[in-house]
Amino acid sequence: MNIEITSRHYDASPKVREYVNDEMQKLGIFDHLITSCKVILEKSKEGEKAEISIHVSGKDLVCSEFSDDIIKSIDRAVDNIERQLKKFKEKRYSH
């Protein structure tokens, strides 16, 4: 899976980038569905946000999570997108 990582308003450390890649590998069971994946990490005064955008055949799945720690935001976003992928797979292939 090709993952595009963008960080806004700061430079994400190599450790954070590696963490994102490791977490996204958990979605490997859906690899046959995913055509592209973008992760945006953003830092602001209020906190840190992780946004994941995944393109699957004919549809875009997007989730955004906000917290005081970027690792927490990434974890929540990955869990959220995993639920969306499971739901998409069930709807698409349940027939």
The first five atom37 places (N, CA, C, CB, O) and aatype in JSON, in Angstrom:
{
  "aatype": [12, 2, 9, 6, 9, 16, 15, 1, 8, 18, 3, 0, 15, 14, 11, 19, 1, 6, 18, 19, 2, 3, 6, 12, 5, 11, 10, 7, 9, 13, 3, 8, 10, 9, 16, 15, 4, 11, 19, 9, 10, 6, 11, 15, 11, 6, 7, 6, 11, 0, 6, 9, 15, 9, 8, 19, 15, 7, 11, 3, 10, 19, 4, 15, 6, 13, 15, 3, 3, 9, 9, 11, 15, 9, 3, 1, 0, 19, 3, 2, 9, 6, 1, 5, 10, 11, 11, 13, 11, 6, 11, 1, 18, 15, 8],
  "atom_mask": [
    [1, 1, 1, 1, 1],
    [1, 1, 1, 1, 1],
    [1, 1, 1, 1, 1],
    [1, 1, 1, 1, 1],
    [1, 1, 1, 1, 1],
    [1, 1, 1, 1, 1],
    [1, 1, 1, 1, 1],
    [1, 1, 1, 1, 1],
    [1, 1, 1, 1, 1],
    [1, 1, 1, 1, 1],
    [1, 1, 1, 1, 1],
    [1, 1, 1, 1, 1],
    [1, 1, 1, 1, 1],
    [1, 1, 1, 1, 1],
    [1, 1, 1, 1, 1],
    [1, 1, 1, 1, 1],
    [1, 1, 1, 1, 1],
    [1, 1, 1, 1, 1],
    [1, 1, 1, 1, 1],
    [1, 1, 1, 1, 1],
    [1, 1, 1, 1, 1],
    [1, 1, 1, 1, 1],
    [1, 1, 1, 1, 1],
    [1, 1, 1, 1, 1],
    [1, 1, 1, 1, 1],
    [1, 1, 1, 1, 1],
    [1, 1, 1, 1, 1],
    [1, 1, 1, 0, 1],
    [1, 1, 1, 1, 1],
    [1, 1, 1, 1, 1],
    [1, 1, 1, 1, 1],
    [1, 1, 1, 1, 1],
    [1, 1, 1, 1, 1],
    [1, 1, 1, 1, 1],
    [1, 1, 1, 1, 1],
    [1, 1, 1, 1, 1],
    [1, 1, 1, 1, 1],
    [1, 1, 1, 1, 1],
    [1, 1, 1, 1, 1],
    [1, 1, 1, 1, 1],
    [1, 1, 1, 1, 1],
    [1, 1, 1, 1, 1],
    [1, 1, 1, 1, 1],
    [1, 1, 1, 1, 1],
    [1, 1, 1, 1, 1],
    [1, 1, 1, 1, 1],
    [1, 1, 1, 0, 1],
    [1, 1, 1, 1, 1],
    [1, 1, 1, 1, 1],
    [1, 1, 1, 1, 1],
    [1, 1, 1, 1, 1],
    [1, 1, 1, 1, 1],
    [1, 1, 1, 1, 1],
    [1, 1, 1, 1, 1],
    [1, 1, 1, 1, 1],
    [1, 1, 1, 1, 1],
    [1, 1, 1, 1, 1],
    [1, 1, 1, 0, 1],
    [1, 1, 1, 1, 1],
    [1, 1, 1, 1, 1],
    [1, 1, 1, 1, 1],
    [1, 1, 1, 1, 1],
    [1, 1, 1, 1, 1],
    [1, 1, 1, 1, 1],
    [1, 1, 1, 1, 1],
    [1, 1, 1, 1, 1],
    [1, 1, 1, 1, 1],
    [1, 1, 1, 1, 1],
    [1, 1, 1, 1, 1],
    [1, 1, 1, 1, 1],
    [1, 1, 1, 1, 1],
    [1, 1, 1, 1, 1],
    [1, 1, 1, 1, 1],
    [1, 1, 1, 1, 1],
    [1, 1, 1, 1, 1],
    [1, 1, 1, 1, 1],
    [1, 1, 1, 1, 1],
    [1, 1, 1, 1, 1],
    [1, 1, 1, 1, 1],
    [1, 1, 1, 1, 1],
    [1, 1, 1, 1, 1],
    [1, 1, 1, 1, 1],
    [1, 1, 1, 1, 1],
    [1, 1, 1, 1, 1],
    [1, 1, 1, 1, 1],
    [1, 1, 1, 1, 1],
    [1, 1, 1, 1, 1],
    [1, 1, 1, 1, 1],
    [1, 1, 1, 1, 1],
    [1, 1, 1, 1, 1],
    [1, 1, 1, 1, 1],
    [1, 1, 1, 1, 1],
    [1, 1, 1, 1, 1],
    [1, 1, 1, 1, 1],
    [1, 1, 1, 1, 1]
  ],
  "atom_positions": [
    [[0.85, -1.18, 0.0], [0.0, 0.0, 0.0], [0.9, 1.24, 0.0], [-0.97, 0.0, 1.23], [1.81, 1.35, 0.82]],
    [[0.63, 2.15, -0.91], [1.38, 3.39, -0.99], [0.71, 4.45, -0.11], [1.47, 3.88, -2.46], [-0.46, 4.78, -0.31]],
    [[1.44, 4.96, 0.87], [0.88, 5.92, 1.82], [1.57, 7.26, 1.64], [1.05, 5.4, 3.28], [2.8, 7.36, 1.71]],
    [[0.77, 8.3, 1.41], [1.3, 9.65, 1.28], [1.07, 10.38, 2.6], [0.62, 10.42, 0.08], [-0.07, 10.53, 3.03]],
    [[2.16, 10.82, 3.23], [2.06, 11.49, 4.53], [2.43, 12.96, 4.37], [2.98, 10.8, 5.59], [3.49, 13.29, 3.83]],
    [[1.55, 13.83, 4.84], [1.77, 15.27, 4.79], [1.66, 15.82, 6.21], [0.75, 15.98, 3.84], [0.76, 15.44, 6.96]],
    [[2.57, 16.71, 6.57], [2.44, 17.36, 7.88], [2.3, 18.86, 7.66], [3.67, 17.04, 8.8], [3.04, 19.46, 6.88]],
    [[1.35, 19.43, 8.34], [1.06, 20.87, 8.22], [1.47, 21.59, 9.5], [-0.44, 21.1, 7.93], [1.21, 21.12, 10.61]],
    [[2.09, 22.73, 9.34], [2.48, 23.63, 10.43], [3.57, 23.07, 11.32], [1.28, 23.94, 11.27], [3.86, 23.64, 12.37]],
    [[4.19, 21.95, 10.92], [5.36, 21.42, 11.62], [5.94, 20.28, 10.79], [4.98, 20.93, 13.07], [5.3, 19.78, 9.87]],
    [[7.15, 19.88, 11.13], [7.76, 18.74, 10.46], [7.59, 17.51, 11.34], [9.27, 19.0, 10.16], [8.09, 17.46, 12.47]],
    [[6.88, 16.53, 10.82], [6.67, 15.29, 11.58], [8.0, 14.55, 11.67], [5.58, 14.4, 10.92], [8.72, 14.42, 10.69]],
    [[8.3, 14.07, 12.85], [9.56, 13.36, 13.05], [9.53, 12.02, 12.31], [9.84, 13.15, 14.56], [8.46, 11.49, 12.03]],
    [[10.7, 11.49, 11.99], [10.75, 10.17, 11.34], [10.05, 9.09, 12.19], [12.21, 9.76, 11.09], [9.47, 8.15, 11.65]],
    [[10.11, 9.25, 13.51], [9.46, 8.29, 14.42], [7.93, 8.31, 14.21], [9.81, 8.62, 15.89], [7.3, 7.26, 14.17]],
    [[7.37, 9.51, 14.09], [5.92, 9.65, 13.88], [5.54, 9.1, 12.51], [5.48, 11.13, 14.0], [4.53, 8.4, 12.37]],
    [[6.33, 9.4, 11.49], [6.07, 8.88, 10.14], [6.11, 7.35, 10.12], [7.09, 9.46, 9.14], [5.28, 6.7, 9.49]],
    [[7.09, 6.79, 10.82], [7.2, 5.34, 10.9], [5.99, 4.74, 11.63], [8.51, 4.93, 11.62], [5.48, 3.69, 11.25]],
    [[5.55, 5.43, 12.69], [4.38, 4.98, 13.44], [3.14, 4.96, 12.55], [4.15, 5.89, 14.66], [2.35, 4.02, 12.6]],
    [[2.97, 6.0, 11.73], [1.84, 6.07, 10.8], [1.9, 4.88, 9.84], [1.85, 7.41, 10.01], [0.9, 4.2, 9.62]],
    [[3.08, 4.63, 9.27], [3.23, 3.49, 8.35], [2.9, 2.17, 9.03], [4.66, 3.44, 7.8], [2.21, 1.33, 8.45]],
    [[3.37, 1.98, 10.26], [3.09, 0.74, 11.0], [1.59, 0.58, 11.25], [3.86, 0.72, 12.34], [1.04, -0.5, 11.08]],
    [[0.95, 1.67, 11.67], [-0.48, 1.61, 11.95], [-1.29, 1.33, 10.67], [-0.95, 2.92, 12.59], [-2.27, 0.58, 10.7]],
    [[-0.88, 1.94, 9.58], [-1.6, 1.75, 8.32], [-1.43, 0.32, 7.79], [-1.12, 2.76, 7.28], [-2.27, -0.17, 7.04]],
    [[-0.34, -0.34, 8.18], [-0.13, -1.72, 7.75], [-1.19, -2.65, 8.37], [1.28, -2.19, 8.13], [-1.44, -3.74, 7.85]],
    [[-1.79, -2.22, 9.46], [-2.89, -2.99, 10.08], [-4.07, -3.12, 9.11], [-3.35, -2.34, 11.4], [-4.87, -4.04, 9.21]],
    [[-4.16, -2.16, 8.19], [-5.24, -2.18, 7.21], [-4.89, -3.06, 6.0], [-5.57, -0.75, 6.74], [-5.6, -3.06, 5.0]],
    [[-3.8, -3.79, 6.11], [-3.33, -4.64, 5.02], [-4.34, -5.68, 4.57], [0.0, 0.0, 0.0], [-4.3, -6.12, 3.42]],
    [[-5.24, -6.09, 5.46], [-6.26, -7.08, 5.08], [-7.25, -6.51, 4.08], [-7.01, -7.58, 6.32], [-7.97, -7.25, 3.4]],
    [[-7.28, -5.17, 3.98], [-8.15, -4.5, 3.01], [-7.36, -4.01, 1.81], [-8.88, -3.33, 3.67], [-7.88, -3.24, 0.99]],
    [[-6.12, -4.45, 1.7], [-5.21, -3.95, 0.67], [-5.78, -4.08, -0.75], [-3.89, -4.68, 0.75], [-5.53, -3.24, -1.6]],
    [[-6.53, -5.15, -0.98], [-7.1, -5.37, -2.32], [-8.19, -4.34, -2.65], [-7.69, -6.78, -2.42], [-8.52, -4.14, -3.82]],
    [[-8.74, -3.68, -1.63], [-9.79, -2.67, -1.85], [-9.2, -1.27, -2.06], [-10.75, -2.65, -0.67], [-9.76, -0.47, -2.8]],
    [[-8.08, -0.99, -1.4], [-7.53, 0.36, -1.34], [-6.72, 0.69, -2.58], [-6.66, 0.52, -0.09], [-5.81, -0.05, -2.96]],
    [[-7.06, 1.82, -3.22], [-6.29, 2.26, -4.39], [-5.29, 3.36, -4.02], [-7.23, 2.77, -5.49], [-4.21, 3.43, -4.6]],
    [[-5.64, 4.21, -3.06], [-4.69, 5.23, -2.58], [-4.99, 5.6, -1.14], [-4.73, 6.48, -3.48], [-6.11, 5.44, -0.66]],
    [[-3.97, 6.11, -0.46], [-4.11, 6.46, 0.95], [-3.31, 7.73, 1.25], [-3.64, 5.3, 1.86], [-2.13, 7.83, 0.91]],
    [[-3.97, 8.7, 1.88], [-3.3, 9.94, 2.27], [-3.51, 10.17, 3.76], [-3.84, 11.15, 1.44], [-4.61, 9.99, 4.28]],
    [[-2.45, 10.56, 4.43], [-2.53, 10.88, 5.85], [-2.02, 12.31, 6.03], [-1.7, 9.87, 6.72], [-0.92, 12.65, 5.59]],
    [[-2.83, 13.13, 6.69], [-2.44, 14.52, 6.95], [-2.32, 14.69, 8.46], [-3.47, 15.53, 6.34], [-3.28, 14.45, 9.2]],
    [[-1.16, 15.12, 8.9], [-0.91, 15.39, 10.32], [-0.82, 16.89, 10.48], [0.39, 14.67, 10.84], [-0.04, 17.55, 9.78]],
    [[-1.61, 17.44, 11.4], [-1.67, 18.89, 11.54], [-1.54, 19.29, 13.0], [-2.98, 19.43, 10.95], [-2.13, 18.66, 13.88]],
    [[-0.78, 20.33, 13.25], [-0.6, 20.83, 14.6], [-1.17, 22.25, 14.67], [0.91, 20.81, 15.03], [-0.91, 23.06, 13.78]],
    [[-1.94, 22.53, 15.71], [-2.49, 23.88, 15.91], [-2.42, 24.23, 17.39], [-3.96, 23.97, 15.38], [-1.96, 23.43, 18.2]],
    [[-2.88, 25.42, 17.73], [-2.88, 25.86, 19.12], [-3.76, 24.96, 19.99], [-3.35, 27.32, 19.22], [-3.46, 24.7, 21.15]],
    [[-4.87, 24.5, 19.4], [-5.84, 23.7, 20.14], [-5.39, 22.26, 20.39], [-7.16, 23.69, 19.41], [-5.81, 21.64, 21.36]],
    [[-4.54, 21.73, 19.5], [-4.11, 20.35, 19.65], [-3.56, 19.81, 18.35], [0.0, 0.0, 0.0], [-3.11, 20.56, 17.48]],
    [[-3.6, 18.49, 18.22], [-3.04, 17.85, 17.03], [-4.08, 16.98, 16.36], [-1.8, 17.03, 17.4], [-4.84, 16.27, 17.02]],
    [[-4.09, 17.03, 15.03], [-5.13, 16.36, 14.26], [-4.5, 15.38, 13.27], [-6.01, 17.38, 13.51], [-3.48, 15.67, 12.66]],
    [[-5.13, 14.22, 13.14], [-4.73, 13.24, 12.13], [-5.94, 13.01, 11.23], [-4.23, 11.89, 12.79], [-7.04, 12.71, 11.7]],
    [[-5.72, 13.15, 9.95], [-6.8, 12.94, 8.97], [-6.35, 11.87, 7.99], [-7.17, 14.26, 8.23], [-5.27, 11.96, 7.41]],
    [[-7.2, 10.87, 7.79], [-6.88, 9.79, 6.86], [-7.93, 9.8, 5.75], [-6.85, 8.39, 7.59], [-9.13, 9.84, 6.01]],
    [[-7.44, 9.77, 4.52], [-8.3, 9.72, 3.36], [-7.9, 8.52, 2.51], [-8.22, 11.04, 2.53], [-6.77, 8.43, 2.04]],
    [[-8.83, 7.6, 2.34], [-8.57, 6.38, 1.58], [-9.53, 6.32, 0.41], [-8.7, 5.11, 2.48], [-10.74, 6.51, 0.57]],
    [[-8.99, 6.05, -0.76], [-9.83, 5.89, -1.94], [-9.97, 4.39, -2.22], [-9.23, 6.64, -3.19], [-8.98, 3.68, -2.41]],
    [[-11.22, 3.93, -2.22], [-11.53, 2.56, -2.59], [-12.35, 2.62, -3.87], [-12.3, 1.79, -1.45], [-12.79, 3.7, -4.26]],
    [[-12.55, 1.52, -4.52], [-13.2, 1.53, -5.82], [-14.53, 2.29, -5.78], [-13.44, 0.1, -6.3], [-15.51, 1.82, -5.21]],
    [[-14.53, 3.47, -6.39], [-15.75, 4.26, -6.51], [-16.14, 5.09, -5.31], [0.0, 0.0, 0.0], [-17.21, 5.69, -5.31]],
    [[-15.31, 5.15, -4.29], [-15.71, 5.87, -3.08], [-14.48, 6.36, -2.32], [-16.56, 4.97, -2.17], [-13.42, 5.75, -2.38]],
    [[-14.63, 7.48, -1.62], [-13.59, 7.98, -0.73], [-14.04, 7.83, 0.71], [-13.25, 9.47, -1.05], [-15.16, 8.22, 1.06]],
    [[-13.19, 7.27, 1.53], [-13.46, 7.15, 2.97], [-12.53, 8.12, 3.69], [-13.26, 5.66, 3.49], [-11.32, 8.09, 3.49]],
    [[-13.11, 8.99, 4.52], [-12.33, 10.01, 5.19], [-12.68, 10.02, 6.67], [-12.57, 11.4, 4.56], [-13.85, 9.91, 7.05]],
    [[-11.66, 10.15, 7.5], [-11.93, 10.36, 8.93], [-10.89, 11.32, 9.47], [-11.9, 9.01, 9.72], [-9.77, 11.41, 8.96]],
    [[-11.28, 12.03, 10.49], [-10.42, 13.03, 11.1], [-10.57, 12.93, 12.62], [-10.77, 14.46, 10.58], [-11.68, 12.91, 13.14]],
    [[-9.44, 12.87, 13.3], [-9.47, 12.79, 14.76], [-8.57, 13.86, 15.34], [-9.03, 11.38, 15.25], [-7.51, 14.16, 14.8]],
    [[-9.01, 14.44, 16.45], [-8.34, 15.57, 17.08], [-8.1, 15.26, 18.55], [-9.17, 16.87, 16.91], [-9.02, 14.84, 19.25]],
    [[-6.88, 15.47, 19.03], [-6.6, 15.31, 20.46], [-5.37, 16.12, 20.84], [-6.38, 13.81, 20.82], [-4.83, 16.87, 20.02]],
    [[-4.93, 15.98, 22.08], [-3.77, 16.73, 22.54], [-2.45, 16.07, 22.14], [-3.82, 16.89, 24.03], [-1.39, 16.67, 22.29]],
    [[-2.51, 14.83, 21.64], [-1.3, 14.09, 21.27], [-1.47, 13.48, 19.88], [-0.99, 12.99, 22.31], [-2.51, 12.88, 19.6]],
    [[-0.48, 13.62, 19.02], [-0.59, 13.14, 17.65], [-0.73, 11.62, 17.59], [0.62, 13.59, 16.84], [-1.41, 11.1, 16.7]],
    [[-0.09, 10.9, 18.5], [-0.17, 9.43, 18.52], [-1.61, 8.99, 18.82], [0.82, 8.83, 19.57], [-2.13, 8.07, 18.2]],
    [[-2.24, 9.66, 19.8], [-3.64, 9.37, 20.12], [-4.53, 9.63, 18.92], [-4.12, 10.21, 21.31], [-5.42, 8.84, 18.6]],
    [[-4.29, 10.75, 18.25], [-5.09, 11.11, 17.07], [-4.93, 10.07, 15.98], [-4.68, 12.5, 16.55], [-5.91, 9.68, 15.34]],
    [[-3.71, 9.61, 15.75], [-3.45, 8.6, 14.72], [-4.17, 7.3, 15.07], [-1.93, 8.34, 14.57], [-4.83, 6.7, 14.22]],
    [[-4.05, 6.87, 16.32], [-4.71, 5.62, 16.76], [-6.21, 5.68, 16.54], [-4.41, 5.34, 18.23], [-6.81, 4.75, 16.0]],
    [[-6.83, 6.77, 16.98], [-8.28, 6.92, 16.82], [-8.68, 6.95, 15.36], [-8.76, 8.19, 17.51], [-9.69, 6.35, 14.97]],
    [[-7.9, 7.66, 14.54], [-8.22, 7.76, 13.11], [-8.11, 6.4, 12.43], [-7.29, 8.78, 12.43], [-8.95, 6.06, 11.6]],
    [[-7.09, 5.63, 12.77], [-6.91, 4.29, 12.16], [-8.07, 3.38, 12.57], [-5.56, 3.67, 12.6], [-8.6, 2.65, 11.73]],
    [[-8.47, 3.43, 13.84], [-9.62, 2.62, 14.29], [-10.88, 3.01, 13.54], [-9.84, 2.79, 15.81], [-11.65, 2.15, 13.11]],
    [[-11.08, 4.31, 13.38], [-12.26, 4.82, 12.69], [-12.28, 4.38, 11.22], [-12.32, 6.35, 12.78], [-13.3, 3.92, 10.72]],
    [[-11.16, 4.53, 10.53], [-11.11, 4.18, 9.11], [-11.23, 2.66, 8.93], [-9.8, 4.69, 8.47], [-11.77, 2.2, 7.92]],
    [[-10.74, 1.9, 9.91], [-10.88, 0.44, 9.85], [-12.35, 0.04, 9.92], [-10.08, -0.23, 11.0], [-12.79, -0.85, 9.2]],
    [[-13.11, 0.71, 10.8], [-14.56, 0.44, 10.88], [-15.24, 0.77, 9.56], [-15.2, 1.26, 12.02], [-16.08, 0.02, 9.08]],
    [[-14.86, 1.91, 8.96], [-15.46, 2.3, 7.69], [-15.14, 1.28, 6.59], [-14.97, 3.68, 7.28], [-16.0, 0.95, 5.78]],
    [[-13.89, 0.79, 6.57], [-13.5, -0.2, 5.56], [-14.27, -1.52, 5.74], [-11.99, -0.47, 5.64], [-14.7, -2.13, 4.76]],
    [[-14.45, -1.94, 7.0], [-15.22, -3.17, 7.27], [-16.65, -3.02, 6.79], [-15.2, -3.51, 8.78], [-17.2, -3.92, 6.15]],
    [[-17.25, -1.88, 7.09], [-18.62, -1.61, 6.67], [-18.73, -1.59, 5.15], [-19.12, -0.28, 7.27], [-19.67, -2.15, 4.58]],
    [[-17.77, -0.93, 4.5], [-17.76, -0.85, 3.03], [-17.64, -2.26, 2.43], [-16.59, 0.04, 2.54], [-18.33, -2.59, 1.47]],
    [[-16.76, -3.07, 3.0], [-16.53, -4.42, 2.49], [-17.78, -5.27, 2.66], [-15.34, -5.07, 3.2], [-18.15, -6.02, 1.76]],
    [[-18.43, -5.15, 3.82], [-19.66, -5.93, 4.07], [-20.76, -5.54, 3.09], [-20.15, -5.72, 5.5], [-21.44, -6.42, 2.55]],
    [[-20.93, -4.26, 2.85], [-21.96, -3.8, 1.92], [-21.64, -4.24, 0.49], [-22.1, -2.28, 1.98], [-22.53, -4.7, -0.23]],
    [[-20.4, -4.1, 0.09], [-20.01, -4.37, -1.29], [-20.01, -5.87, -1.59], [-18.63, -3.79, -1.56], [-20.43, -6.27, -2.68]],
    [[-19.55, -6.69, -0.65], [-19.35, -8.11, -0.95], [-20.28, -9.05, -0.2], [-17.94, -8.49, -0.65], [-20.0, -10.25, -0.1]],
    [[-21.36, -8.53, 0.33], [-22.28, -9.4, 1.09], [-23.23, -10.18, 0.19], [-23.09, -8.57, 2.07], [-23.87, -11.13, 0.64]],
    [[-23.33, -9.8, -1.07], [-24.28, -10.45, -1.97], [-23.78, -11.79, -2.44], [-24.57, -9.58, -3.17], [-24.46, -12.47, -3.2]]
  ]
}
